[in-house]
Every structure is written in C-alpha cells, then in structure tokens.
Amino acid sequence: MNPLNRTKGQSSVKFLRSTPPFSVQSSKEVGEAIRRVLRAMDYVSEKWLRGKPFQDGRRADLFYNIYQELGTAWHYYGLQCRHPKGYRRIGGGQHACRTCGQIKGTSNPEYLLPAKGRKRIGRFIPSPRSSGAVRKHRTEATLLDDEIGFHGTKLAVRVNHAYESRWAGGKINIASDRSIRLREGEIEAFVDDHLAGIRFLRRSRGDSRRKRAGRTPVYGGFAYELPRRLLRKFPVIFSYDPEGRLLEIEVFRSEPHGRAAKR
C-alpha cells in the first residue's frame, strides 16, 4: 500500500488539492502536513533510492529531485512550526523539535507570513540587565538589530547589552537598552527604556539631514520652562486624567502626508 494514502478521513491527494501549498495554518495542521511530507520522503527513499531502482541512473535522478523538493516542502512547513510539543534529546547534547525537527537554539534564515491577517515575526526580547558585563564592541553587545519596510512604513528594533563606545576622543559606556523606531514620512517615533518621543525630520530638497543638523542649533526644555511666545507656535495637545497624569500627546502635522511621502 502506498504510505502517502495512510491518512485519517482523507487521502494526501485530496489534502493537497484542498490546501494551498505552504499556506499559513494552525499548529495542528502544520504538524499533520509535516508528517505527510516525511512519509512521502520515506516512501521515495525506500522505493526508488535503494537497491535496483537506484541503479537506473535516469530514474534515480528523477526521484532524487523529487526527494529534494519534498525536503523544501518540509523546510517551509517548518517555518510555521511554533514547537508546541517541545523538544526531544538527540545526539551531541542537542534537542530537536518533536514536530518539525528544528534544533533548539538555531534560527530560521527566512520567514513565511500570511498575505492577510495578523503577521508575527520573532519574539519579544527584553532589555538585558544593566548589571551584566560591559562588552568591548557594539557587534558583540547586539542581541537583535532588525528592520522592516511595511507598506511604506519603516520599523526598526534593536536590543543590546552595555558596550564601550568612542565619543569626542574618549570612551563612554552605552547602557543596555531595547529601542524601537518607527518612521512614517517626515515623522519618526522612538521608544526605549527611558524615553518615548516623536522627531520631525524637516529638511530642504537636496539638503542632507546631517548637513542641516550641523548648521542649525537644536534647543530643548520642559514645557514649563519655555516662554509662552514659543508654546503658541507648537501645535501640541496634552491629554491628562483628573489626577493630572499625562495620558497622551498629540501633534498636528505641518505638512500633508502625501507630500511628505513623496520626498
């Protein structure tokens, strides 16, 4: 009997016809798909890649390619696995997922995301404890440094241990931190362990931000420190609760979104 048809309630052929290839599925469906692919690989290996069939060079090449393509299917189904059944111990002191076989602690070189609905990439990595040792270089201290362009919006996430850096001819220690930056047009929002803010990246055409920042002074201060003549120029609304706790800050944009997006 063909082992490909040993499924409960439906054949593998019926499943393949009803399910888009590599479509993002639930954990249960992913486990069933991986088991079907592994049975198919076992069948091809035992039936066509051993003994006399393997001695027929042309047929062996054909089924060898089929085996490799099934391995690709295994890989892409494995990208969806969340390892719900945990890991089992294998040789060399390593652990492999009971569902997809991925070695614990390794990372995937790519992601598989649904075209519609919620997307999920990676996992939350908190800021490291500040009591840890200070790393010598930024590369050594970096736990995560990733960015994505999502429907025209740029998002960057960075997590690092404390490390040494050079500034003004001397050395300073950069604290451990988790920082997120989101850029939409001329506005950049940033959040880290100590601050949350919005930055306006205004600049003239043909003028780099670095050059403009180099000749334009930047001032700052708390709202109560600024004179009223300046506060009247800032289109900012502060929202707070009855106890006077800050809830929200709203800033009116100085440029239409469409114009800023074209720059």
N, C-alpha and C positions, 0 to 999 in steps of 0.2 A: 504494500500500500504506500502511496505517495505521502510522506510525512507532512507535506505542505497542506494537505486537506484535513489534518487532525486538529480541527478547531471545534469548539463547542457552539453549536447552533448555526454556524455558517462556515463556509469554506474560505480559504485565503483569497481565492479569486474573487469571490463576492465582496470580501472586505476591501480589496484593492480597488474594485470598481466603485465602491460607495464612499471611500475616504480619499480626499486629495493627498497626493504624495507630500510627506513631511509637514502636513498641516499641524499647527499647534493644537495639542489635545490635553486632556486631563491626565493625571499621573497613572490612573488605571489603564487608559487607552495606550499611553506610551509604553507601559510595561508589556501589554499584550502585543503591540507592534514589534517591540524588540525581540520578544520570544519567537514570533513568526519569522523574523529575519534570520535569527540564529538557527532555527530549524531548517530554513532554506539553505543556509550556508553549509550546515552539516550534510544535508542531502546531496548538494553539488559536490562537496569534498569526497564523501564516501562512494558516490555513484560514478563520478566522472573523473576524479583526480587521483585515483588509485588503481593499481593493477593494469589490466589490459587496456581499458579505455584511455588511461593516461599515456599509453604508448603511441596512440594515434595523435600525432602532433597537431594536426589541424583542429580536431575536435577538442583536444586538451587546451589549446589556446582559446577556443571559444568559451569553454566552461571556466577557464581561469579568469577571463574577463568578466564573466557573469559573477563569479565569486568576489572579485574586486568591487564590482558595482553594488553587490549586496553589503559589502563592508562599508561602502559610502553611505548606504541607507542606514546601517547600524549607527554610524557616526552622527548623522543628522537627527535621528530619533533620540540619540543620547544627549544631544544639546538641550532637549526639552526635559530631561530627567532631573527631578529635584531630590533624588535619592531618598524616597520615602521609607524604604525598608532598611536603611542603614547600610553598614559596610561589613564585609567578612574578611578575615585574615587570610592572606596569601603568602607566598614565599618572599623572603628577603625583608621581613618585618613590615611589609606594606599591607594596606587594606584596600579592597575594591568594592565598588557599589554592588549590592545584590541584584540590582535591576539592570543597569547598563554596563557595569564592569569598569567604570572610570576609577582610576587610582585616586585615593583620598589625598588632598593637598595639591593636586595638579589643576591647572586652569585650561579652559577651552580657548582655542585661537580665534573663535568667531561666535556670533550669536545668531539665534533663529527667533524672529519676532513675528507676531501676527500683524497682518496689514490693518486690521480693525480691532478696536477694543484696547484694553489696557496693555501696555508694554512694561516689561520688567527686565532690568539688566543689573547683574551683580547683587550685592547685599550691602547692608549698612555697616560701615567701618567707623567706629567712634574715634575720637581724638585720643592718641596714646597718652598714658600717664606722664605728667611732667617730671616725675621722679626718676625716670629712666636715664640711661647714659646718653650724653650728647654725642651724636655722630660727627665724623670729620667732614663728610661731604653731603651735599643735598641728595645726590643719587642714592647713596647708602641709606639716607633717612627716609626716603619716599616709600610709603606703603601703597599709595594709589595716586595716579596722575592721569586722568582720563577726561575726554571731552567729546561732545556730540553736537552735530548740527541737526536740529529737529524742526522741520517745517519752517525754516528761515530763522529760527532762534538758536543761539549758541549757548550751550551749557557745559561748564567745566567743574569737576570735583577733584579736590586734592587733599590727601591726608599724609602727614609726615611726622616723624619723630623730631625731637630737637636736634639742631645741627649748627655747625660753625659756618659763618659767612664773613666775607671781607667787605668792609664799608669804610670809605674815607681813609684808606691806608691802614686800617686796623682790623681787628677781629671782633665780631659780635656773635652772640648766641641767638639763633632763631628758635623760638619756643615751639613745642609740639602743637599741632593745630589741625583742624578739619575746616576747609574753606570751600564755599560754593559760589560760583559766579555765573550769572545769567545775563545775557546781552540780547536786547531787542532793539534794533535800530540804533539810535543815538543814546540809549539808556542802558546802563549796566547796573544790575543789582548784585550785592555781595553779602554773604553771611559767613561768619567764622565763629570761633568760640567766645569772642568778646564783643564783636561789633556786627551790626546789620545796617546796611546803607544803600543809597542809590547815587550813582555818579552819572553826570551828563557829559557826554563825550563830544562837546561842541568843537567844531574846527571849520576853518575856511577851506574851500576847494583847492586842491593842490598843495595844501599845507599839512605836513605830518603832525600828529598829536605831540610827538616828542619835541619837535622844534617849537611848537606853540607853547607847550608847558614850560620850555626852557626860558622863554622871554616874558611870560605872563605870570605874575605872582599869584599865589593862591592863599587866601585867608580863611580862617575858620573860628568858630566860637559857639558857645551855648546860646540858645535863643534869648535868655535873659541878659546876656552880655552885649547883644547887638543893638545899635540905635534904631529907633522906630523908622527913620528915613530909609534904612536898608530893609527892614522887615516888610515894609509896604511893597517892596519890589519882588519879594519872594512869594510865588503863588503856592503857598503851603497851608494845608488844613490839618490841625491836630485834633484827634478824637480821643476822648478820655471818659472814664466812668465816674459815678458820683463821688468816689473817694479820691479822685484826682490822679488815677493811674493811667498812664499812656496806653491806648489801645491800637491806634492806627495813625499813620502819617500818609496824607495824600498830596501829591504834587501834580499840578496841571502842566501838561507838556507844552513847550514853547513852539514846537514845530509839528505840523501834521505828520501822522505816522507814515503815510505813503511817500511823502517827500524824503523823510529821513531814511526810509528803507532803500531808496534808490542810490544813496551815496555809497 
